[in-house]
Amino acid sequence: MLPKINQMMYLQAESATGNEEPITLRSRVADLDERNIYIEIPLDEKSRKLYRAKVGEQFQLYFFTNEGVKHLFASDVTGFRKEKVNLVAIRMPKLEDISKDQRRSFLRVEANLEVAVQIGNKLRFVAITEDVGGGGVSFICERKWPIETNAQLSCWLLLHYKNGSIAHAAFVGEVVRVLPVESDRNLIMMRFQDIVDTDQQKIIRYCFERQLDKRKD
């Protein structure tokens, strides 16, 4: 499977010394043709600075499908395209050169974020998440709310990024487990049933930022 326009793309480049962890970069696919994938100038997730790639530079790249399957391939920079937003041209891989890593699926991180939950057409409340990931979320709420396994909930997640920006992600989730955690509260575990790709990518971006923060600690 090839990446799609507007999909988040993650790149790994060797550190300058070669002795440190690979540099993780994040970008977005802006355009495609038969020869190249055109991405926005990548952002170094650690330094928060734009990364100036060079022609011929090699990367390990990966992206996630809506099902949470990680696709990986190696490629190199073939050039640049000047538009309103300058783009980096990455050589288009052959389908047989893209591998799948289903074991890792979506990254999931501990996070206390506000999530607005709607049950049916009338009941609404705000809860705090226990963890979030590209495939679903878990949150704790009061036991008075009538939530059962297999129920479908409409939710709006509030995401805070390191640069101070805020984003919202809307989704419909299916409850996979209800676990009592206190005398009056339940842990609700959900997987995404209906979420647009742009909102899912917002959550994945948040998870990668949190993961990088943990590595620094």
C-alpha positions as CSV (number, residue, x, y, z in Angstrom):
1,M,0.0,0.0,0.0
2,L,1.3,3.4,-1.0
3,P,0.9,6.6,1.2
4,K,-1.9,9.0,0.4
5,I,-2.1,12.8,0.1
6,N,-2.5,14.5,3.5
7,Q,-1.2,11.4,5.3
8,M,1.4,11.9,8.0
9,M,4.8,10.6,7.1
10,Y,7.6,9.8,9.6
11,L,11.2,9.8,8.6
12,Q,14.3,8.5,10.4
13,A,17.7,9.9,9.6
14,E,21.1,9.0,11.2
15,S,22.4,11.4,13.8
16,A,25.3,13.7,12.8
17,T,27.7,11.7,14.9
18,G,26.3,8.3,14.1
19,N,26.5,7.3,17.8
20,E,23.1,8.7,18.9
21,E,19.5,7.6,18.3
22,P,18.2,8.2,14.7
23,I,16.6,11.6,14.3
24,T,12.8,11.3,14.0
25,L,11.2,13.7,11.6
26,R,7.5,14.3,10.8
27,S,6.0,15.6,7.6
28,R,2.8,15.5,5.5
29,V,2.3,14.1,2.1
30,A,1.4,17.0,-0.2
31,D,1.4,15.4,-3.6
32,L,2.2,12.2,-5.5
33,D,3.2,11.2,-9.0
34,E,4.6,8.1,-10.6
35,R,8.2,8.9,-9.6
36,N,8.0,10.8,-6.3
37,I,6.3,11.4,-3.0
38,Y,6.2,15.2,-2.3
39,I,6.3,16.0,1.4
40,E,6.4,19.3,3.3
41,I,9.7,20.2,4.8
42,P,10.1,17.8,7.7
43,L,10.0,18.9,11.3
44,D,12.6,17.5,13.8
45,E,10.3,16.2,16.6
46,K,13.0,16.7,19.3
47,S,14.4,20.2,18.5
48,R,11.1,21.5,16.9
49,K,13.1,22.9,14.0
50,L,12.7,22.3,10.3
51,Y,15.0,19.8,8.8
52,R,16.9,20.7,5.7
53,A,17.2,17.6,3.7
54,K,19.8,17.2,0.9
55,V,19.5,15.6,-2.5
56,G,20.6,11.9,-2.2
57,E,20.1,11.8,1.5
58,Q,18.6,8.4,2.6
59,F,15.8,7.9,5.1
60,Q,13.8,5.1,6.6
61,L,10.2,6.1,6.3
62,Y,6.9,4.9,7.7
63,F,3.2,5.7,7.9
64,F,0.1,4.2,9.4
65,T,-3.1,3.0,7.7
66,N,-6.5,3.6,9.2
67,E,-6.4,0.1,10.6
68,G,-3.2,0.9,12.5
69,V,-0.8,-1.1,10.3
70,K,2.7,0.4,10.1
71,H,4.2,0.5,6.6
72,L,7.9,0.9,6.3
73,F,10.3,1.5,3.4
74,A,13.7,3.0,2.6
75,S,14.1,5.9,0.1
76,D,16.1,9.0,-0.8
77,V,15.7,12.6,-1.6
78,T,15.5,13.2,-5.4
79,G,15.0,17.0,-5.4
80,F,12.8,19.9,-4.4
81,R,9.7,21.6,-5.7
82,K,9.1,25.2,-5.1
83,E,5.5,26.3,-4.5
84,K,3.7,28.4,-1.9
85,V,5.0,25.8,0.5
86,N,8.3,24.2,-0.6
87,L,8.2,20.5,-1.0
88,V,10.8,17.7,-0.7
89,A,10.7,15.0,-3.4
90,I,11.2,11.5,-2.0
91,R,11.7,8.6,-4.5
92,M,8.5,6.6,-4.9
93,P,9.1,3.0,-3.6
94,K,8.0,-0.1,-5.4
95,L,5.1,-1.9,-3.7
96,E,7.2,-4.9,-3.1
97,D,9.7,-2.7,-1.2
98,I,7.1,-1.6,1.4
99,S,7.0,-3.9,4.4
100,K,4.3,-4.2,7.1
101,D,4.8,-4.2,10.8
102,Q,1.5,-5.2,12.3
103,R,2.9,-6.1,15.7
104,R,3.5,-2.5,16.7
105,S,0.2,-1.2,15.4
106,F,-0.7,2.2,16.8
107,L,1.4,3.8,19.5
108,R,-0.5,4.2,22.7
109,V,0.5,6.6,25.5
110,E,-0.7,7.5,29.0
111,A,-2.4,10.9,28.8
112,N,-4.9,12.9,30.9
113,L,-6.9,14.7,28.3
114,E,-10.4,16.1,28.3
115,V,-12.9,14.1,26.2
116,A,-16.5,15.1,25.7
117,V,-18.8,12.1,25.5
118,Q,-22.3,11.8,24.1
119,I,-24.6,8.8,24.8
120,G,-27.5,8.7,22.4
121,N,-29.0,12.1,21.6
122,K,-29.3,13.6,25.1
123,L,-26.8,12.4,27.7
124,R,-23.5,14.4,27.6
125,F,-20.6,14.6,30.0
126,V,-16.9,15.4,30.1
127,A,-14.3,12.8,31.3
128,I,-10.5,12.5,31.5
129,T,-8.6,10.0,29.5
130,E,-6.2,7.4,30.9
131,D,-4.5,6.7,27.7
132,V,-4.9,7.5,24.0
133,G,-3.7,6.0,20.7
134,G,-4.3,6.0,17.0
135,G,-6.6,3.0,17.5
136,G,-8.7,4.1,20.5
137,V,-8.8,5.7,23.9
138,S,-9.6,4.8,27.5
139,F,-11.3,7.2,30.0
140,I,-12.6,7.2,33.6
141,C,-16.1,8.4,34.3
142,E,-18.7,8.2,37.0
143,R,-20.6,4.9,37.2
144,K,-24.0,6.7,36.9
145,W,-23.5,7.0,33.2
146,P,-25.2,4.1,31.4
147,I,-22.3,2.7,29.4
148,E,-22.1,-0.9,28.5
149,T,-19.8,-3.1,26.3
150,N,-20.4,-2.7,22.6
151,A,-22.1,0.6,23.1
152,Q,-21.3,3.3,20.5
153,L,-20.3,6.8,21.9
154,S,-19.8,10.1,20.0
155,C,-16.7,11.8,21.4
156,W,-14.6,14.9,21.0
157,L,-11.0,14.8,22.2
158,L,-9.0,17.9,23.2
159,L,-5.4,17.7,22.3
160,H,-2.6,19.9,23.5
161,Y,0.7,20.0,21.5
162,K,4.1,21.0,22.7
163,N,4.2,24.1,20.6
164,G,1.1,25.4,22.5
165,S,-1.4,24.8,19.8
166,I,-4.7,23.0,20.5
167,A,-6.7,20.7,18.3
168,H,-9.9,18.7,18.5
169,A,-10.5,15.2,17.2
170,A,-14.0,13.9,16.8
171,F,-14.8,10.2,16.5
172,V,-17.4,7.5,17.2
173,G,-16.0,4.8,19.5
174,E,-17.1,1.3,20.3
175,V,-16.8,0.3,24.0
176,V,-14.8,-2.9,24.3
177,R,-14.6,-3.1,28.1
178,V,-16.1,-1.5,31.2
179,L,-13.9,-2.0,34.2
180,P,-14.8,-0.8,37.8
181,V,-11.9,1.1,39.2
182,E,-13.5,2.7,42.3
183,S,-16.8,2.4,44.2
184,D,-18.4,5.0,41.9
185,R,-16.2,5.1,38.8
186,N,-15.5,3.0,35.7
187,L,-12.7,2.7,33.3
188,I,-14.2,2.7,29.7
189,M,-12.0,1.2,27.0
190,M,-12.9,2.1,23.5
191,R,-11.6,1.5,19.9
192,F,-12.3,3.9,17.1
193,Q,-15.2,2.8,14.9
194,D,-15.6,5.9,12.8
195,I,-12.9,8.6,12.6
196,V,-11.7,10.7,9.7
197,D,-8.1,10.3,8.7
198,T,-7.2,14.0,9.5
199,D,-8.5,13.6,13.1
200,Q,-6.7,10.3,13.5
201,Q,-3.5,11.8,12.4
202,K,-3.9,14.6,15.0
203,I,-4.0,11.9,17.7
204,I,-1.0,10.0,16.3
205,R,1.0,13.2,16.2
206,Y,0.2,13.8,19.9
207,C,1.2,10.3,20.8
208,F,4.6,10.6,19.1
209,E,5.2,13.9,20.9
210,R,4.5,12.2,24.2
211,Q,6.7,9.3,23.3
212,L,9.6,11.5,22.5
213,D,9.2,13.4,25.8
214,K,9.4,10.1,27.7
215,R,12.6,9.2,25.9
216,K,14.2,12.5,27.2
217,D,13.3,11.7,30.8
